[in-house]
Amino acid sequence: MKDDRFALVLRGLAKSFDGKVAVGGVDLDVPAGSFYGLLGPNGAGKTTTLSMAVGLLRPDHGQAWVLGHDIWADPIQAKRLFGVLPDGVRLFDRLSGAELLAYHGLLRGMDPAVVDQRAQELLDVLALADAGQTLVVDYSAGMKKKIGLACALLHAPRLLVLDEPFEAVDPVAAALIRDILQRYVVGGGTVIFSSHVMEVVERLCSHVAILAGGVIKRVGTLADVRGERSLEDVFVEVVGGRTATGEELAWL
């Protein structure tokens, strides 16, 4: 599906595990140049959806296109165009940060001199240069998120697909990651990330989709989805939270 208006297009993505539906047919259009938030409670299917979208998990049904390239029919070209920060930051963590970036760059066939230059710049900007020869396995959770983001950015992709990039990250690291992602979008890139933190999504996103029970429940620009209410109120209403009446837990 070639359409320059969209960086990522999903049609009918579906996945079940042991007979239980995790994602039940997701359709999504991510406009090029947008900052897109995929919202949902734990277990909503966000990780499964993004994993299928980038070719890490084969769907039972459906298709995904990255900048016009089918992720399953043309995976090599599609994967050149995006960077991904997957759930759990699966890394070759018995390497230092610099070694890990060099490994990623060489796997992608990048020029070694370009890899060295970009790796040093990324380590400096992400405040990881001082880690020196410390192995990634010994990094803090926030540092692992940052080196994972560096790996995703190394080849200068046009699309970033990030699964919970702010989870387990301290406020300083979170602010740094936000600044880098905002700069990336201003420069013409597209970001889609999953989260259940309303404040982050409201601060960053131009577009939002709310996923619950493996199905998109609400989608559109942030203004359209939110209306005159807070995003948190809309989210809670859509996913069916706040069922307590005040009489429960009276013993507290």
Backbone as CSV, one residue per row, in Angstrom:
resi,resn,N_x,N_y,N_z,CA_x,CA_y,CA_z,C_x,C_y,C_z
1,MET,0.852,-1.194,0.000,0.000,0.000,0.000,0.884,1.238,0.000
2,LYS,1.064,1.827,-1.178,1.911,2.993,-1.322,1.094,4.249,-1.122
3,ASP,1.363,4.993,-0.049,0.687,6.251,0.231,1.640,7.101,1.050
4,ASP,2.187,8.140,0.427,3.199,8.963,1.078,2.665,9.726,2.283
5,ARG,1.356,9.737,2.453,0.796,10.456,3.602,1.026,9.710,4.916
6,PHE,1.293,8.405,4.828,1.356,7.598,6.042,2.703,6.893,6.187
7,ALA,3.239,6.950,7.390,4.492,6.253,7.684,4.246,4.797,8.038
8,LEU,3.094,4.511,8.647,2.753,3.146,9.053,1.270,2.922,8.818
9,VAL,0.957,1.817,8.169,-0.442,1.454,7.912,-0.650,0.011,8.359
10,LEU,-1.644,-0.197,9.194,-1.997,-1.535,9.660,-3.417,-1.857,9.209
11,ARG,-3.606,-3.075,8.710,-4.931,-3.496,8.272,-5.232,-4.903,8.780
12,GLY,-6.224,-4.969,9.654,-6.740,-6.247,10.116,-5.757,-7.101,10.898
13,LEU,-4.789,-6.476,11.575,-3.811,-7.266,12.329,-4.495,-8.017,13.465
14,ALA,-4.249,-9.313,13.527,-4.881,-10.149,14.548,-3.909,-11.211,15.018
15,LYS,-3.988,-11.520,16.317,-3.113,-12.543,16.893,-3.783,-13.162,18.109
16,SER,-3.723,-14.501,18.165,-4.238,-15.225,19.333,-3.134,-16.101,19.898
17,PHE,-3.192,-16.302,21.200,-2.253,-17.187,21.887,-3.052,-18.221,22.659
18,ASP,-2.847,-19.500,22.319,-3.568,-20.595,22.982,-5.073,-20.377,22.967
19,GLY,-5.554,-19.897,21.840,-6.989,-19.713,21.681,-7.533,-18.421,22.259
20,LYS,-6.685,-17.650,22.936,-7.141,-16.381,23.506,-6.719,-15.244,22.593
21,VAL,-7.666,-14.399,22.217,-7.391,-13.294,21.306,-6.612,-12.200,22.036
22,ALA,-5.426,-11.890,21.514,-4.625,-10.793,22.061,-4.865,-9.512,21.289
23,VAL,-4.953,-9.635,19.978,-5.264,-8.498,19.101,-6.324,-8.970,18.119
24,GLY,-7.424,-8.236,18.036,-8.577,-8.728,17.301,-8.902,-7.994,16.022
25,GLY,-7.879,-7.626,15.249,-8.137,-6.959,13.970,-7.945,-5.463,14.068
26,VAL,-6.703,-5.024,14.109,-6.384,-3.606,14.278,-6.145,-2.946,12.927
27,ASP,-6.861,-1.848,12.679,-6.632,-0.964,11.542,-6.104,0.358,12.085
28,LEU,-4.995,0.827,11.515,-4.401,2.068,12.008,-3.618,2.743,10.893
29,ASP,-3.780,4.066,10.769,-3.021,4.875,9.828,-2.233,5.907,10.622
30,VAL,-0.909,5.835,10.541,-0.034,6.759,11.260,0.501,7.777,10.258
31,PRO,0.027,9.036,10.308,0.471,10.032,9.328,1.969,10.297,9.415
32,ALA,2.595,10.490,8.265,4.009,10.855,8.239,4.191,12.191,8.954
33,GLY,5.220,12.265,9.793,5.497,13.484,10.536,4.716,13.641,11.821
34,SER,3.951,12.622,12.194,3.144,12.706,13.413,3.892,12.136,14.610
35,PHE,3.417,12.508,15.777,3.865,11.925,17.047,2.652,11.175,17.572
36,TYR,2.664,9.857,17.458,1.461,9.051,17.637,1.556,8.235,18.929
37,GLY,0.549,8.362,19.770,0.497,7.602,21.008,-0.482,6.461,20.923
38,LEU,-0.011,5.237,21.199,-0.879,4.062,21.263,-1.130,3.766,22.733
39,LEU,-2.323,4.118,23.180,-2.682,4.010,24.592,-3.449,2.733,24.871
40,GLY,-3.280,2.239,26.088,-4.063,1.077,26.483,-3.640,0.598,27.849
41,PRO,-4.547,-0.039,28.584,-4.180,-0.609,29.881,-3.260,-1.812,29.690
42,ASN,-2.694,-2.301,30.784,-1.882,-3.513,30.708,-2.719,-4.656,30.145
43,GLY,-2.127,-5.386,29.192,-2.839,-6.500,28.587,-3.764,-6.113,27.448
44,ALA,-3.702,-4.849,27.011,-4.609,-4.394,25.950,-4.220,-4.911,24.579
45,GLY,-2.942,-5.306,24.418,-2.477,-5.767,23.105,-1.518,-4.800,22.432
46,LYS,-1.019,-3.805,23.177,-0.134,-2.792,22.582,1.170,-3.417,22.091
47,THR,1.824,-4.198,22.945,3.096,-4.809,22.567,2.920,-5.782,21.413
48,THR,1.865,-6.572,21.459,1.601,-7.523,20.372,1.372,-6.792,19.058
49,THR,0.616,-5.717,19.101,0.344,-4.941,17.888,1.620,-4.371,17.298
50,LEU,2.428,-3.725,18.130,3.657,-3.119,17.620,4.655,-4.183,17.164
51,SER,4.686,-5.314,17.847,5.588,-6.398,17.434,5.212,-6.932,16.060
52,MET,3.930,-7.033,15.786,3.496,-7.466,14.459,3.786,-6.389,13.417
53,ALA,3.632,-5.135,13.810,3.819,-4.034,12.869,5.245,-3.945,12.359
54,VAL,6.227,-4.373,13.178,7.634,-4.247,12.779,8.278,-5.580,12.406
55,GLY,7.491,-6.625,12.319,8.028,-7.898,11.861,8.657,-8.768,12.913
56,LEU,8.445,-8.455,14.187,8.989,-9.288,15.260,8.062,-10.446,15.616
57,LEU,6.804,-10.338,15.215,5.811,-11.370,15.524,4.890,-11.496,14.324
58,ARG,4.775,-12.711,13.806,3.935,-12.910,12.618,2.466,-12.937,13.028
59,PRO,1.649,-12.106,12.378,0.221,-12.096,12.720,-0.491,-13.332,12.196
60,ASP,-1.606,-13.672,12.819,-2.469,-14.723,12.290,-3.175,-14.227,11.036
61,HIS,-3.533,-12.949,11.050,-4.197,-12.321,9.908,-3.729,-10.867,9.836
62,GLY,-3.875,-10.283,8.657,-3.620,-8.857,8.507,-2.289,-8.528,7.877
63,GLN,-2.111,-7.239,7.582,-0.914,-6.750,6.919,-0.439,-5.452,7.563
64,ALA,0.847,-5.158,7.355,1.438,-3.908,7.841,2.376,-3.366,6.777
65,TRP,2.293,-2.057,6.549,3.161,-1.396,5.580,3.936,-0.276,6.265
66,VAL,5.234,-0.219,6.040,6.086,0.860,6.533,6.520,1.694,5.338
67,LEU,6.007,2.934,5.286,6.329,3.840,4.179,6.146,3.144,2.823
68,GLY,5.047,2.401,2.721,4.684,1.756,1.471,5.241,0.368,1.256
69,HIS,6.075,-0.119,2.176,6.693,-1.436,2.015,6.040,-2.442,2.969
70,ASP,5.570,-3.541,2.432,4.946,-4.587,3.225,5.999,-5.228,4.126
71,ILE,5.756,-5.209,5.423,6.751,-5.670,6.385,7.037,-7.159,6.236
72,TRP,6.082,-7.925,5.688,6.302,-9.364,5.540,6.712,-9.741,4.128
73,ALA,6.223,-9.019,3.117,6.587,-9.325,1.732,7.915,-8.684,1.331
74,ASP,8.264,-7.568,1.952,9.493,-6.838,1.609,10.203,-6.409,2.889
75,PRO,10.582,-7.375,3.744,11.093,-7.021,5.079,12.422,-6.277,5.067
76,ILE,13.304,-6.592,4.134,14.626,-5.955,4.138,14.502,-4.455,3.894
77,GLN,13.747,-4.080,2.876,13.585,-2.657,2.581,12.790,-1.959,3.678
78,ALA,11.751,-2.614,4.189,10.931,-2.001,5.236,11.767,-1.730,6.483
79,LYS,12.614,-2.691,6.868,13.372,-2.549,8.109,14.518,-1.544,8.000
80,ARG,14.863,-1.155,6.770,15.833,-0.082,6.610,15.248,1.274,6.983
81,LEU,13.925,1.355,6.980,13.264,2.643,7.106,12.801,2.969,8.520
82,PHE,12.870,1.992,9.426,12.421,2.288,10.785,13.426,1.790,11.812
83,GLY,13.321,2.389,12.996,14.057,1.927,14.159,13.065,1.489,15.206
84,VAL,13.428,0.487,15.982,12.472,-0.063,16.942,13.114,-0.229,18.316
85,LEU,12.347,0.138,19.329,12.703,-0.132,20.719,11.661,-1.113,21.242
86,PRO,11.969,-2.409,21.212,10.948,-3.409,21.558,10.743,-3.529,23.065
87,ASP,9.697,-4.215,23.426,9.397,-4.461,24.835,10.532,-5.241,25.484
88,GLY,10.952,-4.805,26.666,12.002,-5.505,27.385,13.403,-5.162,26.915
89,VAL,13.531,-4.301,25.902,14.827,-3.878,25.378,15.757,-5.076,25.216
90,ARG,15.407,-5.951,24.289,16.218,-7.141,24.043,17.521,-6.726,23.380
91,LEU,18.606,-6.802,24.118,19.897,-6.318,23.643,20.973,-7.386,23.803
92,PHE,22.030,-7.259,23.010,23.228,-8.063,23.232,24.007,-7.365,24.346
93,ASP,23.659,-7.723,25.579,24.071,-6.873,26.697,25.422,-7.239,27.309
94,ARG,26.146,-8.173,26.697,27.500,-8.456,27.174,28.530,-7.622,26.410
95,LEU,28.078,-6.489,25.919,28.924,-5.529,25.224,28.811,-4.182,25.923
96,SER,29.799,-3.328,25.737,29.672,-1.947,26.207,28.705,-1.209,25.285
97,GLY,28.296,-0.003,25.686,27.391,0.771,24.854,27.975,1.034,23.474
98,ALA,29.242,1.432,23.432,29.896,1.721,22.147,29.995,0.462,21.290
99,GLU,30.317,-0.662,21.920,30.415,-1.922,21.177,29.055,-2.352,20.633
100,LEU,28.009,-2.143,21.432,26.670,-2.514,20.993,26.243,-1.687,19.778
101,LEU,26.520,-0.405,19.809,26.174,0.451,18.681,26.974,0.056,17.436
102,ALA,28.259,-0.239,17.623,29.086,-0.672,16.494,28.529,-1.965,15.901
103,TYR,28.117,-2.881,16.768,27.551,-4.157,16.326,26.284,-3.933,15.498
104,HIS,25.400,-3.074,15.998,24.162,-2.784,15.279,24.457,-2.145,13.928
105,GLY,25.385,-1.188,13.921,25.696,-0.505,12.676,26.285,-1.434,11.635
106,LEU,27.193,-2.293,12.046,27.822,-3.211,11.096,26.832,-4.266,10.608
107,LEU,25.914,-4.692,11.480,24.873,-5.625,11.039,24.017,-5.010,9.936
108,ARG,23.846,-3.706,9.994,23.048,-3.011,8.993,23.856,-2.646,7.749
109,GLY,25.127,-2.996,7.746,25.953,-2.711,6.577,26.396,-1.271,6.468
110,MET,26.376,-0.541,7.574,26.784,0.857,7.557,28.300,0.981,7.479
111,ASP,28.765,2.094,6.956,30.195,2.369,6.900,30.742,2.486,8.322
112,PRO,31.829,1.780,8.643,32.357,1.807,10.016,32.674,3.209,10.527
113,ALA,33.181,4.080,9.648,33.500,5.448,10.075,32.233,6.209,10.453
114,VAL,31.158,5.987,9.695,29.879,6.635,10.000,29.325,6.089,11.313
115,VAL,29.446,4.791,11.504,28.978,4.179,12.748,29.712,4.777,13.947
116,ASP,31.021,4.880,13.863,31.811,5.424,14.977,31.400,6.856,15.294
117,GLN,31.221,7.669,14.255,30.859,9.066,14.467,29.483,9.184,15.112
118,ARG,28.512,8.480,14.539,27.143,8.569,15.071,27.052,7.975,16.463
119,ALA,27.761,6.878,16.694,27.718,6.235,18.013,28.234,7.183,19.083
120,GLN,29.337,7.867,18.801,29.890,8.792,19.787,28.934,9.950,20.053
121,GLU,28.315,10.458,18.979,27.359,11.552,19.155,26.162,11.106,19.982
122,LEU,25.656,9.915,19.706,24.505,9.411,20.456,24.856,9.172,21.919
123,LEU,26.011,8.596,22.167,26.430,8.367,23.556,26.577,9.678,24.305
124,ASP,27.100,10.695,23.625,27.253,12.004,24.273,25.902,12.638,24.567
125,VAL,25.023,12.659,23.556,23.729,13.316,23.709,22.869,12.611,24.748
126,LEU,22.966,11.283,24.804,22.147,10.508,25.740,22.811,10.328,27.100
127,ALA,23.900,11.046,27.316,24.599,11.019,28.605,25.038,9.606,28.987
128,LEU,25.540,8.866,28.001,26.024,7.507,28.247,27.535,7.387,28.051
129,ALA,28.167,8.460,27.597,29.599,8.396,27.313,30.408,8.065,28.569
130,ASP,29.952,8.551,29.726,30.688,8.317,30.970,30.636,6.858,31.414
131,ALA,29.744,6.062,30.809,29.662,4.647,31.182,30.897,3.873,30.731
132,GLY,31.626,4.433,29.750,32.884,3.822,29.312,32.715,2.383,28.877
133,GLN,33.493,1.493,29.493,33.477,0.084,29.131,32.512,-0.747,29.986
134,THR,31.654,-0.077,30.739,30.642,-0.801,31.501,29.749,-1.596,30.548
135,LEU,29.520,-2.850,30.853,28.673,-3.683,30.002,27.206,-3.257,30.129
136,VAL,26.475,-3.376,29.051,25.070,-2.976,29.045,24.269,-3.771,30.070
137,VAL,24.660,-5.010,30.327,23.955,-5.819,31.318,24.000,-5.178,32.697
138,ASP,25.013,-4.345,32.935,25.151,-3.683,34.227,24.582,-2.269,34.234
139,TYR,23.974,-1.859,33.130,23.319,-0.550,33.079,22.077,-0.544,33.967
140,SER,21.692,0.646,34.408,20.408,0.806,35.084,19.285,0.674,34.054
141,ALA,18.037,0.577,34.538,16.898,0.453,33.626,16.818,1.645,32.683
142,GLY,17.033,2.847,33.224,16.982,4.037,32.391,18.079,4.061,31.346
143,MET,19.262,3.629,31.714,20.379,3.590,30.769,20.110,2.583,29.656
144,LYS,19.483,1.464,30.001,19.151,0.468,28.977,18.137,1.020,27.984
145,LYS,17.176,1.803,28.480,16.219,2.431,27.568,16.957,3.376,26.620
146,LYS,17.906,4.130,27.164,18.611,5.105,26.342,19.516,4.443,25.311
147,ILE,20.209,3.373,25.677,21.068,2.708,24.689,20.197,1.993,23.652
148,GLY,19.033,1.507,24.062,18.103,0.918,23.102,17.604,1.957,22.104
149,LEU,17.323,3.163,22.597,16.911,4.247,21.706,18.048,4.632,20.771
150,ALA,19.277,4.650,21.284,20.438,4.951,20.441,20.565,3.938,19.304
151,CYS,20.354,2.666,19.604,20.408,1.629,18.562,19.323,1.858,17.513
152,ALA,18.146,2.301,17.961,17.041,2.539,17.031,17.305,3.739,16.133
153,LEU,18.069,4.718,16.630,18.318,5.955,15.891,19.553,5.882,15.000
154,LEU,20.427,4.921,15.229,21.757,4.902,14.631,21.747,5.033,13.108
155,HIS,20.836,4.361,12.437,20.825,4.362,10.980,19.942,5.455,10.377
156,ALA,19.572,6.441,11.223,18.772,7.589,10.776,17.476,7.153,10.096
157,PRO,16.621,6.419,10.813,15.374,5.931,10.213,14.373,7.063,10.022
158,ARG,13.356,6.798,9.222,12.286,7.775,9.004,11.107,7.541,9.949
159,LEU,11.087,6.369,10.610,10.014,6.024,11.540,10.627,5.367,12.764
160,LEU,10.150,5.780,13.944,10.546,5.127,15.194,9.317,4.453,15.799
161,VAL,9.463,3.179,16.156,8.396,2.412,16.797,8.913,2.015,18.177
162,LEU,8.330,2.602,19.210,8.869,2.477,20.561,7.821,1.896,21.498
163,ASP,8.174,0.823,22.173,7.258,0.168,23.111,7.611,0.601,24.531
164,GLU,6.734,1.390,25.127,6.911,1.893,26.500,8.298,2.524,26.701
165,PRO,8.660,3.543,25.928,10.004,4.118,26.046,10.265,4.844,27.359
166,PHE,9.201,5.200,28.087,9.385,5.957,29.328,9.194,5.107,30.579
167,GLU,8.942,3.816,30.400,8.739,2.935,31.546,10.050,2.738,32.300
168,ALA,10.021,2.842,33.625,11.187,2.627,34.503,12.308,3.621,34.234
169,VAL,11.947,4.807,33.720,12.943,5.838,33.423,12.767,6.987,34.416
170,ASP,13.875,7.469,34.978,13.793,8.562,35.934,13.437,9.867,35.216
171,PRO,12.991,10.898,35.951,12.529,12.144,35.316,13.576,12.819,34.434
172,VAL,14.839,12.756,34.829,15.884,13.399,34.028,16.046,12.688,32.692
173,ALA,16.117,11.351,32.730,16.246,10.577,31.493,14.998,10.731,30.629
174,ALA,13.819,10.770,31.263,12.578,10.925,30.512,12.549,12.259,29.782
175,ALA,12.990,13.320,30.448,13.020,14.635,29.811,13.981,14.642,28.626
176,LEU,15.114,13.977,28.780,16.095,13.903,27.703,15.526,13.147,26.500
177,ILE,14.878,12.012,26.762,14.280,11.222,25.679,13.187,12.022,24.980
178,ARG,12.372,12.735,25.757,11.324,13.572,25.150,11.930,14.615,24.217
179,ASP,12.985,15.271,24.671,13.613,16.310,23.853,14.131,15.732,22.532
180,ILE,14.763,14.573,22.607,15.324,13.955,21.403,14.213,13.555,20.436
181,LEU,13.139,12.974,20.955,12.039,12.555,20.096,11.319,13.745,19.473
182,GLN,11.135,14.815,20.237,10.507,16.011,19.683,11.366,16.605,18.570
183,ARG,12.671,16.632,18.779,13.587,17.139,17.760,13.521,16.261,16.507
184,TYR,13.415,14.964,16.716,13.338,14.016,15.605,12.086,14.273,14.760
185,VAL,10.951,14.493,15.409,9.705,14.740,14.680,9.749,16.089,13.970
186,VAL,10.266,17.105,14.629,10.402,18.420,13.990,11.259,18.317,12.729
187,GLY,12.252,17.425,12.758,13.120,17.226,11.610,12.513,16.386,10.504
188,GLY,11.252,15.980,10.655,10.571,15.244,9.593,10.337,13.771,9.877
189,GLY,10.787,13.279,11.031,10.569,11.884,11.374,9.172,11.642,11.925
190,THR,8.826,10.376,12.077,7.537,9.967,12.630,7.786,9.046,13.811
191,VAL,7.043,9.249,14.890,7.176,8.404,16.086,5.818,7.814,16.430
192,ILE,5.777,6.510,16.673,4.629,5.887,17.315,5.144,5.157,18.535
193,PHE,4.534,5.413,19.685,4.971,4.742,20.902,3.772,4.323,21.737
194,SER,3.955,3.238,22.464,2.902,2.751,23.350,3.130,3.298,24.747
195,SER,2.031,3.501,25.454,2.142,4.029,26.813,0.792,3.890,27.503
196,HIS,0.802,3.982,28.817,-0.439,4.165,29.556,-0.305,5.350,30.503
197,VAL,0.681,6.221,30.223,0.907,7.420,31.031,0.294,8.612,30.295
198,MET,-0.832,9.090,30.804,-1.589,10.132,30.102,-0.798,11.429,29.970
199,GLU,-0.077,11.795,31.004,0.647,13.068,31.002,1.656,13.126,29.858
200,VAL,2.387,12.043,29.663,3.394,11.994,28.598,2.722,12.090,27.237
201,VAL,1.647,11.356,27.046,0.959,11.357,25.759,0.386,12.739,25.456
202,GLU,-0.240,13.363,26.437,-0.816,14.686,26.216,0.260,15.723,25.909
203,ARG,1.424,15.570,26.502,2.498,16.532,26.287,3.113,16.382,24.903
204,LEU,3.197,15.159,24.399,3.973,14.899,23.194,3.148,14.708,21.922
205,CYS,1.991,14.081,22.030,1.371,13.484,20.846,0.468,14.430,20.066
206,SER,0.519,14.257,18.746,-0.426,14.932,17.857,-1.618,14.035,17.565
207,HIS,-1.410,12.723,17.631,-2.462,11.746,17.347,-2.463,10.665,18.431
208,VAL,-3.626,10.074,18.644,-3.795,9.066,19.702,-4.728,7.968,19.225
209,ALA,-4.405,6.728,19.617,-5.332,5.611,19.459,-5.429,4.913,20.809
210,ILE,-6.639,4.600,21.217,-6.856,3.889,22.480,-7.222,2.451,22.160
211,LEU,-6.389,1.538,22.664,-6.554,0.103,22.419,-7.005,-0.571,23.710
212,ALA,-8.038,-1.375,23.625,-8.515,-2.116,24.794,-9.089,-3.441,24.314
213,GLY,-8.712,-4.510,24.994,-9.203,-5.824,24.593,-8.785,-6.223,23.197
214,GLY,-7.629,-5.705,22.749,-7.124,-6.052,21.431,-7.809,-5.348,20.278
215,VAL,-8.622,-4.314,20.576,-9.383,-3.603,19.548,-9.192,-2.099,19.732
216,ILE,-9.079,-1.362,18.627,-9.017,0.096,18.699,-10.394,0.632,19.064
217,LYS,-10.463,1.348,20.192,-11.738,1.876,20.664,-11.955,3.339,20.281
218,ARG,-10.871,4.084,20.178,-10.963,5.502,19.835,-9.693,5.892,19.102
219,VAL,-9.800,6.708,18.054,-8.624,7.055,17.272,-8.829,8.425,16.627
220,GLY,-7.739,9.178,16.482,-7.819,10.482,15.829,-6.742,11.409,16.347
221,THR,-6.867,12.682,16.018,-5.940,13.652,16.583,-6.190,13.743,18.083
222,LEU,-5.199,14.226,18.804,-5.352,14.363,20.254,-6.550,15.231,20.580
223,ALA,-6.717,16.324,19.838,-7.828,17.232,20.093,-9.168,16.550,19.862
224,ASP,-9.257,15.754,18.798,-10.517,15.074,18.490,-10.863,14.015,19.534
225,VAL,-9.864,13.253,19.961,-10.099,12.184,20.932,-10.440,12.758,22.300
226,ARG,-9.732,13.807,22.667,-9.897,14.384,24.005,-11.126,15.273,24.103
227,GLY,-11.405,16.032,23.053,-12.516,16.977,23.111,-12.281,18.025,24.182
228,GLU,-13.304,18.291,24.962,-13.201,19.286,26.041,-12.813,18.656,27.368
229,ARG,-12.520,17.362,27.355,-12.211,16.653,28.593,-10.732,16.360,28.677
230,SER,-10.304,15.831,29.808,-8.917,15.386,29.922,-8.777,14.035,29.237
231,LEU,-7.583,13.759,28.746,-7.353,12.473,28.090,-7.549,11.330,29.078
232,GLU,-7.198,11.556,30.327,-7.372,10.514,31.341,-8.840,10.140,31.505
233,ASP,-9.722,11.142,31.527,-11.150,10.858,31.676,-11.675,10.066,30.482
234,VAL,-11.250,10.441,29.287,-11.678,9.728,28.091,-11.163,8.294,28.125
235,PHE,-9.899,8.142,28.489,-9.275,6.816,28.542,-10.014,5.904,29.520
236,VAL,-10.261,6.404,30.715,-10.932,5.594,31.739,-12.335,5.209,31.287
237,GLU,-13.028,6.131,30.652,-14.372,5.828,30.152,-14.327,4.746,29.080
238,VAL,-13.350,4.856,28.168,-13.264,3.923,27.044,-12.897,2.517,27.500
239,VAL,-11.944,2.426,28.435,-11.479,1.097,28.848,-12.296,0.520,29.992
240,GLY,-13.196,1.338,30.573,-14.114,0.812,31.577,-13.555,0.744,32.970
241,GLY,-12.831,1.757,33.398,-12.268,1.772,34.745,-13.156,2.508,35.726
242,ARG,-12.641,2.691,36.929,-13.310,3.417,38.004,-14.712,2.881,38.269
243,THR,-14.751,1.619,38.654,-16.060,1.011,38.938,-16.430,1.108,40.421
244,ALA,-15.485,1.525,41.260,-15.769,1.586,42.695,-16.801,2.663,42.997
245,THR,-17.706,2.387,43.929,-18.765,3.331,44.282,-18.444,4.112,45.541
246,GLY,-17.414,3.725,46.225,-17.093,4.388,47.491,-17.472,3.530,48.675
247,GLU,-18.373,2.550,48.476,-18.782,1.673,49.566,-17.798,0.541,49.745
248,GLU,-17.104,0.145,48.610,-16.106,-0.918,48.721,-14.941,-0.435,49.556
249,LEU,-14.297,-1.389,50.181,-13.109,-1.114,51.020,-13.414,-0.111,52.135
250,ALA,-14.634,-0.139,52.648,-15.000,0.789,53.711,-14.144,0.592,54.945
251,TRP,-13.590,-0.617,55.082,-12.760,-0.915,56.241,-11.463,-0.111,56.238
252,LEU,-11.085,0.455,55.084,-9.870,1.285,55.045,-10.105,2.619,55.716
